[in-house]
């Protein structure tokens, strides 16, 4: 993996950490200007009860935030399994 891809993956991880998602079982890859998310994802326990957030809406917001990062052409979350 080129150094630029590793740096971009770290930048994406920092951006997605701003959202109330439990990412402990999720893997992020960045290849050819595309971000790939795979594994399991769910809302943090405190976020789900306190804010009544919906997982799909939070993921959509995270996806949009990642798309605004210069150099990201596509965000692929099709391999994510949502734990409600």
DRENPA-3360 file (N, C-alpha, C; in nm, 2 decimals, always signed):
BEGIN
1 = XXXXXXXX = +0.09/-0.12/+0.00/+0.00/+0.00/+0.00/+0.09/+0.12/+0.00 ~ +0.07/+0.21/-0.10/+0.15/+0.34/-0.10/+0.13/+0.42/+0.02 ~ +0.23/+0.50/+0.05/+0.23/+0.59/+0.17/+0.11/+0.68/+0.17 ~ +0.08/+0.73/+0.05/-0.03/+0.83/+0.03/-0.16/+0.76/+0.07 ~ -0.18/+0.64/+0.04/-0.30/+0.57/+0.07/-0.31/+0.55/+0.23 ~ -0.20/+0.52/+0.29/-0.20/+0.50/+0.44/-0.24/+0.64/+0.50 ~ -0.18/+0.74/+0.45/-0.21/+0.88/+0.51/-0.35/+0.91/+0.49 ~ -0.41/+0.88/+0.38/-0.55/+0.91/+0.35/-0.64/+0.83/+0.44;
9 = XXXXXXXX = -0.60/+0.70/+0.46/-0.68/+0.61/+0.55/-0.69/+0.67/+0.69 ~ -0.57/+0.72/+0.74/-0.57/+0.78/+0.87/-0.66/+0.91/+0.88 ~ -0.65/+0.98/+0.77/-0.73/+1.10/+0.76/-0.88/+1.07/+0.77 ~ -0.92/+0.96/+0.69/-1.06/+0.92/+0.69/-1.10/+0.87/+0.83 ~ -1.01/+0.79/+0.90/-1.04/+0.74/+1.03/-1.06/+0.86/+1.13 ~ -0.98/+0.97/+1.12/-1.00/+1.08/+1.20/-1.14/+1.15/+1.18 ~ -1.18/+1.15/+1.05/-1.30/+1.22/+1.02/-1.42/+1.13/+1.07 ~ -1.41/+1.00/+1.05/-1.53/+0.92/+1.09/-1.53/+0.91/+1.24;
17 = XXXXXXXX = -1.42/+0.93/+1.31/-1.43/+0.93/+1.46/-1.51/+1.04/+1.52 ~ -1.55/+1.14/+1.44/-1.63/+1.25/+1.48/-1.78/+1.21/+1.50 ~ -1.81/+1.09/+1.45/-1.95/+1.04/+1.45/-1.97/+0.94/+1.56 ~ -2.09/+0.93/+1.61/-2.11/+0.83/+1.73/-2.12/+0.69/+1.68 ~ -2.02/+0.64/+1.62/-2.02/+0.50/+1.57/-1.92/+0.42/+1.65 ~ -1.95/+0.29/+1.68/-1.86/+0.20/+1.74/-1.79/+0.13/+1.62 ~ -1.66/+0.16/+1.61/-1.58/+0.12/+1.50/-1.49/+0.00/+1.53 ~ -1.51/-0.06/+1.65/-1.41/-0.16/+1.69/-1.40/-0.28/+1.60;
25 = XXXXXXXX = -1.51/-0.31/+1.53/-1.51/-0.43/+1.44/-1.51/-0.39/+1.29 ~ -1.47/-0.26/+1.26/-1.48/-0.22/+1.13/-1.34/-0.19/+1.07 ~ -1.32/-0.22/+0.95/-1.19/-0.21/+0.88/-1.21/-0.10/+0.77 ~ -1.11/-0.01/+0.76/-1.12/+0.09/+0.65/-0.99/+0.07/+0.56 ~ -1.02/+0.07/+0.43/-0.91/+0.06/+0.33/-0.93/+0.18/+0.24 ~ -0.82/+0.23/+0.18/-0.82/+0.34/+0.09/-0.73/+0.30/-0.03 ~ -0.79/+0.27/-0.15/-0.72/+0.23/-0.27/-0.77/+0.31/-0.39 ~ -0.68/+0.36/-0.47/-0.72/+0.43/-0.59/-0.83/+0.53/-0.57;
33 = XXXXXXXX = -0.81/+0.62/-0.47/-0.91/+0.73/-0.44/-1.04/+0.68/-0.40 ~ -1.06/+0.56/-0.35/-1.18/+0.50/-0.30/-1.17/+0.45/-0.16 ~ -1.26/+0.49/-0.08/-1.26/+0.44/+0.06/-1.35/+0.32/+0.07 ~ -1.30/+0.21/+0.13/-1.38/+0.09/+0.15/-1.40/+0.06/+0.29 ~ -1.52/+0.04/+0.34/-1.55/+0.01/+0.47/-1.61/-0.14/+0.48 ~ -1.55/-0.22/+0.57/-1.60/-0.36/+0.58/-1.60/-0.40/+0.73 ~ -1.68/-0.49/+0.76/-1.69/-0.54/+0.90/-1.83/-0.51/+0.96 ~ -1.83/-0.49/+1.09/-1.96/-0.46/+1.16/-1.95/-0.32/+1.22;
41 = XXXXXXXX = -2.06/-0.26/+1.21/-2.07/-0.12/+1.27/-2.20/-0.11/+1.34 ~ -2.20/-0.03/+1.45/-2.32/+0.01/+1.52/-2.30/+0.14/+1.59 ~ -2.41/+0.19/+1.64/-2.40/+0.32/+1.71/-2.34/+0.29/+1.85 ~ -2.27/+0.39/+1.90/-2.22/+0.38/+2.04/-2.34/+0.37/+2.13 ~ -2.33/+0.30/+2.24/-2.44/+0.29/+2.33/-2.49/+0.42/+2.38 ~ -2.40/+0.51/+2.42/-2.45/+0.64/+2.47/-2.52/+0.72/+2.36 ~ -2.48/+0.71/+2.24/-2.54/+0.79/+2.13/-2.68/+0.73/+2.10 ~ -2.69/+0.60/+2.10/-2.82/+0.54/+2.06/-2.93/+0.58/+2.16;
49 = XXXXXXXX = -2.89/+0.58/+2.29/-3.00/+0.61/+2.39/-3.02/+0.76/+2.41 ~ -2.91/+0.84/+2.40/-2.92/+0.98/+2.44/-2.98/+1.06/+2.32 ~ -2.94/+1.03/+2.20/-2.97/+1.12/+2.09/-3.08/+1.06/+2.00 ~ -3.12/+0.93/+2.02/-3.21/+0.86/+1.94/-3.17/+0.87/+1.79 ~ -3.04/+0.85/+1.77/-2.98/+0.86/+1.63/-3.02/+0.73/+1.56 ~ -3.03/+0.74/+1.43/-3.05/+0.62/+1.35/-2.93/+0.59/+1.28 ~ -2.89/+0.46/+1.28/-2.76/+0.42/+1.22/-2.74/+0.46/+1.07 ~ -2.85/+0.44/+1.00/-2.84/+0.47/+0.85/-2.81/+0.62/+0.83;
57 = XXXXXXXX = -2.88/+0.71/+0.91/-2.85/+0.85/+0.90/-2.71/+0.89/+0.94 ~ -2.66/+0.83/+1.04/-2.53/+0.86/+1.09/-2.43/+0.81/+0.98 ~ -2.45/+0.69/+0.93/-2.36/+0.65/+0.82/-2.36/+0.74/+0.70 ~ -2.48/+0.78/+0.66/-2.49/+0.87/+0.55/-2.42/+1.01/+0.58 ~ -2.43/+1.06/+0.70/-2.35/+1.18/+0.73/-2.20/+1.16/+0.73 ~ -2.16/+1.04/+0.78/-2.02/+1.01/+0.78/-1.97/+0.99/+0.63 ~ -2.05/+0.93/+0.55/-2.01/+0.91/+0.41/-2.00/+1.05/+0.34 ~ -2.09/+1.14/+0.36/-2.08/+1.27/+0.30/-1.96/+1.35/+0.35;
65 = XXXXXXXX = -1.93/+1.34/+0.48/-1.81/+1.41/+0.53/-1.69/+1.35/+0.47 ~ -1.68/+1.22/+0.45/-1.56/+1.16/+0.39/-1.55/+1.21/+0.24 ~ -1.66/+1.22/+0.17/-1.66/+1.26/+0.03/-1.61/+1.41/+0.01 ~ -1.61/+1.49/+0.12/-1.56/+1.62/+0.11/-1.41/+1.63/+0.14 ~ -1.35/+1.52/+0.17/-1.20/+1.52/+0.18/-1.14/+1.52/+0.04 ~ -1.05/+1.62/+0.02/-0.99/+1.62/-0.11/-0.91/+1.49/-0.14 ~ -0.94/+1.43/-0.26/-0.87/+1.31/-0.30/-0.96/+1.19/-0.29 ~ -1.07/+1.20/-0.22/-1.17/+1.09/-0.21/-1.27/+1.10/-0.33;
73 = XXXXXXXX = -1.27/+1.00/-0.41/-1.36/+1.00/-0.52/-1.49/+0.92/-0.50 ~ -1.48/+0.81/-0.41/-1.59/+0.73/-0.39/-1.58/+0.67/-0.25 ~ -1.70/+0.65/-0.18/-1.70/+0.58/-0.05/-1.79/+0.46/-0.07 ~ -1.74/+0.34/-0.04/-1.81/+0.21/-0.06/-1.83/+0.15/+0.08 ~ -1.95/+0.15/+0.12/-1.99/+0.09/+0.25/-2.08/-0.04/+0.23 ~ -2.07/-0.10/+0.12/-2.16/-0.21/+0.09/-2.12/-0.34/+0.17 ~ -2.00/-0.35/+0.21/-1.95/-0.46/+0.29/-1.97/-0.45/+0.44 ~ -2.04/-0.34/+0.48/-2.07/-0.32/+0.62/-2.19/-0.40/+0.67;
81 = XXXX = -2.18/-0.46/+0.78/-2.30/-0.53/+0.84/-2.34/-0.44/+0.96 ~ -2.46/-0.40/+0.95/-2.52/-0.31/+1.05/-2.57/-0.39/+1.17 ~ -2.52/-0.36/+1.29/-2.57/-0.42/+1.41/-2.66/-0.32/+1.48 ~ -2.79/-0.34/+1.49/-2.88/-0.25/+1.55/-2.90/-0.27/+1.69;
% end
